[in-house]
Amino acid sequence: MTCCIKNLKRNRSSGLDGVWSENYFINGTSNLCSCLASLYTHILKYNCVPTRVLIPFPKKATLDPNRPEHHRPITLSSVYSTLFEYIIIPDVILNNNQFGFRKGCGTSVGNGLLMDILCHHKRAKIPMFFCSLDAEKCFHSI
């Protein structure tokens, strides 16, 4: 847990609870870690996920503020929920199947792999479940 506390970014705004990441650095004792471990155990046990607040933030001051597409969502989350993410999602290591934002890879490579997998499952008569995520609106340009 202490290594995850060290990964927290400093000089960031606090969440709705008013707790700053600096509080965790200053008070990063074994008692705090024990309490957090208990909290996170209960979160997982009872499927109670910490809430986040999405705030619409204008992309440019010159754009029409009444148009939703002229805003980007900014997530305001508490430090304990960010710490929880660091614990359950370790350092991001790109998978070989990650095609976006990698040099020499594009959507055609990912689509080709998907078609190969679909054909294999169809020939073998194995059921396949597929989930897709359209993240186009998350980025300024794709």
C-alpha positions in Angstrom: 0.0 0.0 0.0 2.8 2.4 0.8 4.2 2.0 -2.7 0.8 3.0 -4.1 0.8 6.1 -1.8 4.2 7.1 -3.3 2.6 7.0 -6.8 0.0 9.6 -5.9 0.6 12.9 -7.7 1.3 15.9 -5.5 -0.1 19.4 -5.9 -3.4 18.3 -7.2 -6.8 19.6 -6.2 -8.6 17.7 -3.4 -11.8 15.7 -4.0 -15.2 16.6 -2.6 -14.0 15.3 0.8 -11.3 18.0 1.0 -8.5 15.5 1.4 -5.3 16.3 -0.5 -2.8 13.7 -1.6 -0.2 15.4 0.6 -2.2 14.2 3.6 -1.4 10.6 2.6 2.3 11.4 2.3 2.5 13.1 5.7 0.3 10.5 7.5 1.4 7.4 5.5 1.7 5.3 8.7 0.9 1.7 9.1 -2.3 2.7 10.9 -3.5 4.6 7.9 -2.5 1.8 5.6 -4.4 -0.7 7.8 -7.5 1.5 7.8 -7.4 1.9 4.0 -6.9 -1.8 3.6 -10.0 -2.4 5.6 -11.9 0.2 3.6 -10.9 -1.3 0.3 -11.8 -4.8 1.5 -15.3 -3.6 2.3 -15.5 -1.8 -1.0 -14.7 -5.0 -2.9 -16.8 -7.2 -0.5 -20.0 -5.1 -0.8 -19.5 -3.9 -4.4 -19.6 -0.3 -3.2 -17.5 1.7 -5.6 -16.3 5.2 -4.6 -18.2 7.9 -6.5 -16.7 10.3 -8.9 -18.1 13.6 -10.1 -17.9 14.6 -13.8 -17.7 18.3 -14.4 -18.2 19.6 -17.9 -15.2 21.9 -18.7 -15.2 24.1 -21.8 -12.6 23.2 -24.5 -12.2 26.8 -25.6 -13.6 30.0 -24.3 -14.6 31.0 -27.8 -16.9 28.0 -28.3 -20.6 28.1 -27.6 -21.0 27.0 -24.0 -24.5 25.7 -24.6 -23.3 22.9 -26.9 -22.3 19.7 -25.1 -19.7 18.7 -27.7 -17.8 21.9 -26.8 -17.0 20.5 -23.4 -14.8 17.8 -22.1 -15.6 15.9 -18.9 -13.2 16.4 -16.0 -13.3 13.8 -13.3 -13.2 15.0 -9.7 -12.4 12.0 -7.5 -11.2 11.7 -4.0 -7.6 10.7 -3.2 -8.8 7.4 -1.6 -10.6 6.4 -4.8 -7.4 7.2 -6.9 -5.3 5.2 -4.5 -7.9 2.4 -4.8 -7.4 2.4 -8.6 -3.6 2.2 -8.2 -4.1 -0.9 -6.0 -6.5 -2.8 -8.2 -5.0 -1.6 -11.5 -1.2 -2.0 -11.4 1.1 0.1 -13.6 -0.1 0.1 -17.1 1.9 -2.1 -19.4 0.6 -2.1 -22.9 -0.6 -5.4 -24.1 0.5 -6.7 -27.5 -3.1 -6.4 -28.5 -3.2 -2.7 -27.9 -3.2 -1.0 -31.3 -4.1 2.6 -30.6 -1.4 5.1 -30.0 1.4 2.7 -30.9 3.9 3.4 -33.7 3.2 1.2 -36.7 -0.2 0.0 -35.5 -3.6 1.1 -36.6 -7.2 0.1 -36.7 -6.6 -2.2 -39.7 -4.2 -4.4 -37.7 -6.8 -4.7 -34.9 -9.6 -5.3 -37.3 -7.6 -8.0 -39.0 -6.9 -9.8 -35.7 -10.5 -9.5 -34.7 -11.6 -11.1 -38.0 -9.1 -14.0 -37.6 -10.5 -14.6 -34.1 -14.1 -14.5 -35.3 -13.4 -16.9 -38.1 -11.6 -19.3 -35.8 -14.5 -19.4 -33.3 -17.0 -19.8 -36.1 -15.2 -22.7 -37.7 -14.7 -24.4 -34.3 -18.3 -23.6 -33.3 -17.2 -22.0 -30.1 -19.4 -19.2 -28.8 -17.7 -15.9 -28.7 -18.6 -12.8 -26.8 -17.4 -9.4 -28.0 -17.5 -6.0 -26.4 -16.5 -2.8 -28.2 -15.7 0.7 -26.9 -16.0 3.8 -29.0 -13.7 6.3 -27.4 -13.6 8.8 -30.2 -15.1 11.7 -28.1 -12.4 11.2 -25.4 -9.7 12.5 -27.6 -9.1 15.8 -29.4 -8.3 14.1 -32.6 -8.2 10.5 -33.9 
